[in-house]
Amino acid sequence: MLGLAVVAGLTSLAHLPVQADPVSAHDFSFTSIDGEPLPMSRFRGKAVLLVNTASHCGYTHQYDGLQALWTTYRDRGLVVLGVPSDDFDQELGSEAAIKRFCEVNFAIDFPMTERQSVRGRDAHPLYRWIAENKGRAAAPRWNFYKYLITPDGQVAGNWPSRVGPGSSELRAAIEAALPPA
């Protein structure tokens, strides 16, 4: 009897559209560090610097540079999006603790997501999509790995942790993705 109910239930779902394969970063969604929906489609028409972050890393000082990029370029259409991750065992245990750490120590006010995995089979779907489309070598190898997503949702480039937010290479790519000042 239960088997028939399951089959009937599946049959009633047959009319629902099947989601197409993602074609841009705008097809994905996160949850914000405050627990609110954070669809990437919200950033359509803006460039996004996607950065996996950690509170207890040798690169944590890059929060200062990320905040500076956000302050400098947000009016021209750049969104800095921090994605806290404990993939390298260097992140705090709760969203509240991460948010407090970032606000108190770095005055961060750019958007951040809930903690996410960014590597391997447990990675957030956006990170898996990037790795599938850019190659496994483009997957984050450490904290503060950066991706620049264009206003149309494509990945324009990726930079390892050692390339800081103030680097001329990263700034040139951001400038190229934004409308002229």
Buried (B, 14 or more C-beta within 10 A) or exposed (E): EEEEEEEEEEEEEEEEEEEEEBEBBBBBBBBBBEEEEBEBEBBBEBBBBBBBBBBEBEBBEBBBBBBEBBBEBBEBBBBBBBBBBBBBEBBBEEBEEBBEBBEEEBEBEBBBBBBBBBBEEEBBEBBBBBBEEBEEEBBBEBBBBBBBBBBBBBBBBBBEBEBBBEBEEBBEBBBEBBEEE
